[in-house]
Amino acid sequence: MDIFGIARLGRFKDIVAILIKYGFDDVADRLRFPGKRFSKRVDAIPQGKKSWGRFRQTLEELGPTFVKLGQILSLRADILPVDLINEMEKLQDDVPADSFAEISSQVSKALNQPLEKVFSSFDEQPLAAASLAHVHRAVLRNSGKTVAVKVRRPGIQKIIEQDLHILEILAPYLNEHLEISETFDLVKLVDELRRAIIRELDFSREAQNMRIVAGNFSDDQTVFIPGIYEDYCSESMITMDLAEGLKLKDLEPESYERKREVARKGIKITLQQILADGFFHADPHPGNLLILENDVICLLDWGIVGILSTELRYNLADFIEAIVQKDAERTMDLLLDIVEERPVKISERGLQRDIQELIIAYHSVPLGKIQFEHLLTEINSLFRRHHMKLPGDLTLMFKAMITAEGTARNIFPGLDIIAETRPYIEHLARERCNPFTIWRRLKRQLLQLSPFHGNLPRKIIRIIEKIENGELDIRFHHENLERLHRSIEASSHRLSFSIIISALIIGSSMIITTGVKPFLFGYPMIGIIGYLISAILGLGLIWDIIRHRKM
């Protein structure tokens, strides 16, 4: 099905209508979208806002698929404009709740039994209603335990599948017609969106994420991850401990010491996840945090997580340390080690100059005053200027760090982020130098070589024998040199013809001057024939040059 085929879908017409409503009729017109003809029937809103603001409103009205698309865009500060990123970070996916009858039916379907058999009570009004799911308070019948039930919205999968189908058809078409495709592959973006949103729709994956994090923080009494009730969970539903506490905005303004400790705990939890565990919450914004009794921090909504390998965490720690030490050359080397796609024509001298300027800009700033948010934003701009792309999980990490620091500084502006980070950097340095770690890495490398160890001596002996017997041939395979080969061959042929023609002309001239018989028209016949052959060959050579436009 092509773009004109999907124009028959009602959902596509809705998309075009919303584009027109928010003042993007010029885009629809430029892309020759089918359905543009009914634009006169769409009531456009007043165009007082800038285009990125209207783009955000467009995504919000288009629904959950497009809200998630915007949230993915908000992670790509390494390649997208700052103004667009700022607008995408404002995206809201709060929408009116579905009817309780629909939610009750969805829960019963997920449990394979009536809702009343599992829960003695189930609040009809949700605690929260987002684009993908509801969260309801309930009480388990068998234990009397008060729980939170997160349930997927009925019919949301069908809507998202239809939107993804439309986007997958539109993406190649948009790649050809929009300038953004020069820096952002829309086909890959839609593929990334599909993976992200399908993962987030699978609540069994979210439950697994919560179990992993709960295990990582099992010895930390300052963190609470809601427990999961396995018997009442499925792909469309999670039953977990109900966490009730203060939101960050509700902290008393005068509680200076308390705010400082909460801010420190919050940033330490994020650093622990990123630098120590390598498994982290991808969006630790204030709405996903609760302050429980004794200022225990509760983290909610584990639908999207990031994962960092051990080597990437080591490089990341070195990278932070190199910036703090103001070592531009080391910073550049580490930066090139962690990029996902290193540009072919990158100017290392220009990159090092930009890094040096970045370091100089922070040189006079005391370590305690350095803000990671500004630093990471500058690094993202550097990536964008040099057309470098971060790995997906590293972009999530940048986003998580920026969000966590912004949240912590909103609570306590004087927080020293570098001081909180240093113990984790030092721990990674000690871990890397630990004999057990060194042995484990060496063992892994030896295991990678193990398939070769049996055949390696025999292969080395065979190579040495071939060298001794003069049987070792080194062959070069040239690619994309066919055109050059043809040009050289054609030039050599023309040069040969030119030499032959010159020889015929000189030889014929000598025969004519000597008067060798027989004669034709009073001149030696052999000389005249030589001239004729030279003329024919010369005309053929000229025609060949003109035909191939080779001079």
C-alpha positions, -999 to +999 in steps of 0.1 A: +000+000+000+014+034-010+007+069+004-024+072-018-036+039-006-035+049+031-054+080+022-086+059+023-080+053+060-101+075+083-072+078+107-050+093+079-076+119+072-076+128+109-039+132+108-041+156+078-069+175+094-049+180+127-019+192+107-040+218+090-057+228+122-024+237+138-012+257+108+009+230+090-013+231+058+018+243+039+035+211+049+006+190+038+004+209+006+042+206-001+040+169+006+010+166-017-009+147+010-042+132-002-070+147+018-057+182+016-088+191-004-110+191+027-088+217+045-115+243+040-137+224+064-111+224+092-112+252+118-076+263+122-065+277+156-050+312+158-013+311+148+002+330+177+027+303+188+060+295+172+062+265+149+078+241+175+051+249+200+024+242+175+042+210+165+040+199+202+003+206+203-002+187+171+015+156+186-005+158+218-038+159+198-027+131+175-025+107+205-002+083+223+018+071+193+028+106+183+033+117+220+058+088+223+074+099+190+079+134+205+093+119+236+119+099+215+127+131+197+133+148+230+161+123+237+181+133+205+197+166+217+228+153+200+213+159+165+182+181+169+177+218+176+175+229+212+142+247+207+126+215+194+140+195+223+126+220+248+091+218+233+092+180+231+101+178+268+068+196+276+047+169+260+019+157+282+001+124+278-026+129+304-060+122+288-096+117+300-102+083+317-120+055+300-153+043+315-150+020+344-170-007+325-143-009+299-115-009+325-133-036+345-136-058+314-100-053+306-089-063+341-111-094+340-097-104+306-062-101+319-069-121+350-090-147+331-116-144+359-141-118+371-125-088+388-146-093+419-130-127+426-095-112+430-103-077+445-126-070+473-127-034+462-115-016+431-118+022+429-137+034+398-119+067+396-082+062+386-053+076+406-038+085+372-049+083+336-022+084+309-024+078+272-014+041+275-028+031+309-048+037+340-037+032+376-064+023+402-063+017+439-076-018+449-077-043+477-067-079+473-095-103+485-071-130+497-048-109+518-066-075+524-035-058+510-040-024+494-024-023+460-021-003+428-033-018+396-019-005+363-040-016+334-036-010+297-063+011+280-088-010+261-082-009+223-050+011+226-029-015+208-052-013+177-049+025+175-011+023+179-007-004+153-027+016+128-006+048+135+026+028+132+014+013+099+007+048+086+041+062+098+060+032+083+044+040+049+050+078+052+086+076+065+103+069+031+081+095+014+089+121+041+126+113+038+125+123+002+106+156+007+117+170+041+150+187+049+152+171+083+161+138+066+196+152+059+204+148+096+177+124+108+167+091+091+129+091+096+127+054+086+150+045+115+131+069+138+098+050+131+116+017+136+129+030+170+094+042+179+079+008+172+104-009+194+100+016+222+063+017+223+058-021+220+082-025+249+062+000+269+029-016+261+042-049+275+036-046+312+053-079+319+085-063+308+080-034+331+073-058+360+106-075+352+124-041+352+110-034+386+122-068+399+158-061+386+160-026+402+145-039+435+173-065+435+199-038+428+187-017+457+179-046+481+205-034+507+196+003+504+169+013+529+166+048+514+150+035+481+116+018+477+106+000+445+070-013+447+067-051+451+051-071+423+022-096+428+031-122+402-002-140+402-021-108+392+002-096+364+001-101+326+012-083+294-017-058+299-018-054+337+005-050+368-005-054+404+020-038+427+024-023+462+006+010+465+031+038+473+016+069+489+037+099+498+046+135+491+054+148+456+085+169+454+066+201+449+049+196+482+081+197+503+079+226+528+099+256+516+115+262+550+128+226+554+163+235+542+181+205+556+155+181+545+154+194+509+192+191+508+191+155+519+163+146+495+182+162+466+214+143+475+195+110+478+178+116+445+210+123+426+228+094+443+201+070+433+205+081+397+243+078+398+240+044+414+218+032+386+239+046+358+275+042+370+273+013+394+245-009+381+243+000+344+205-004+346+186+029+350+153+047+350+152+066+317+129+094+328+133+103+365+112+135+363+093+147+395+061+130+385+078+096+388+092+103+423+075+101+457+089+109+491+077+083+516+080+081+554+116+088+567+123+105+533+126+072+515+126+078+477+101+058+456+106+054+419+076+048+397+069+040+360+096+016+348+083+012+313+115+026+297+149+018+310+185+022+298+213-004+299+250+004+299+277-022+293+306-024+318+331-011+292+308+018+283+305+027+320+343+026+323+346+049+293+319+072+307+336+075+340+369+083+322+351+108+301+337+127+331+371+126+348+388+139+317+365+169+315+369+176+352+407+174+347+404+197+317+422+172+294+410+180+259+430+154+240+419+126+264+383+138+262+383+137+224+397+101+223+371+089+247+344+108+228+353+090+196+354+057+215+317+060+226+301+074+194+278+050+176+286+062+141+320+079+136+318+102+105+342+094+077+353+130+072+355+141+108+381+168+115+398+157+146+417+190+149+384+209+147+368+185+173+397+189+197+395+227+193+358+227+201+364+205+231+392+228+243+369+258+240+342+239+260+368+230+287+381+266+288+345+279+293+342+257+324+378+263+335+370+293+358+339+276+372+344+260+406+338+222+405+309+226+429+292+251+406+294+230+374+260+221+362+258+188+343+227+200+325+246+228+308+277+207+303+257+178+287+238+202+265+270+217+252+284+182+245+252+174+226+257+206+205+292+194+198+279+161+186+255+178+163+281+201+148+304+172+140+276+149+128+283+123+154+256+101+169+254+087+204+243+051+210+206+048+220+212+039+257+238+067+260+212+093+248+188+079+275+216+083+300+222+119+290+185+126+293+182+108+327+212+128+341+199+161+328+164+153+343+178+141+376+201+170+380+173+195+371+150+178+396+176+178+424+186+215+418+149+225+419+147+211+454+181+223+465+199+247+441+232+246+459+238+208+453+274+200+443+269+174+416+306+168+410+312+160+447+283+134+445+297+119+413+333+115+425+328+084+447+312+065+418+340+075+395+366+064+420+347+031+426+347+024+389+385+031+387+391+007+416+368-019+401+386-017+368+420-023+385+407-050+407+427-083+400+394-102+398+381-078+372+413-080+352+413-118+353+376-119+343+383-097+312+414-117+303+394-149+307+367-136+284+393-127+258+409-161+261+376-178+257+370-158+225+403-172+212+396-207+223+380-219+190+414-211+173+438-226+198+435-262+184+441-252+148+464-222+152+498-241+155+490-262+124+479-231+104+511-212+114+533-242+103+514-243+069+520-206+064+558-209+072+561-239+048+545-219+020+569-190+026+599-214+025+586-230-008+578-197-024+542-206-027+527-177-007+509-154-029+496-120-019+466-109-039+450-074-039+414-069-048+406-035-061+370-021-059+354+006-079+384+009-103+366-005-134+361+030-148+397+039-143+408+006-159+385+013-189+399+048-193+435+037-191+428+009-216+410+033-241+438+058-238+465+032-245+445+020-276+442+056-289+479+062-283+488+030-302+465+041-332+481+075-332+516+060-334+505+037-362+489+066-381+520+087-377+542+058-389+520+054-420+521+091-428+559+093-425+564+060-445+540+071-472+557+105-475+591+088-479+578+065-506+563+094-525+595+114-525+615+084-538+593+078-568+588+041-564+567+025-592+539+017-600+523+052-603+487+064-598+478+098-610+516+104-614+524+095-578+537+062-563+506+040-557+519+026-523+524+061-509+488+071-519+474+039-504+493+046-472+478+081-470+443+067-475+447+042-447+461+069-425+431+091-432+406+064-425+423+054-392+426+091-382+389+098-389+380+066-369+401+078-340+385+113-341+350+097-342+358+075-312+370+105-292+339+126-300+316+096-293+330+091-258+338+127-252+373+119-242+400+145-250 
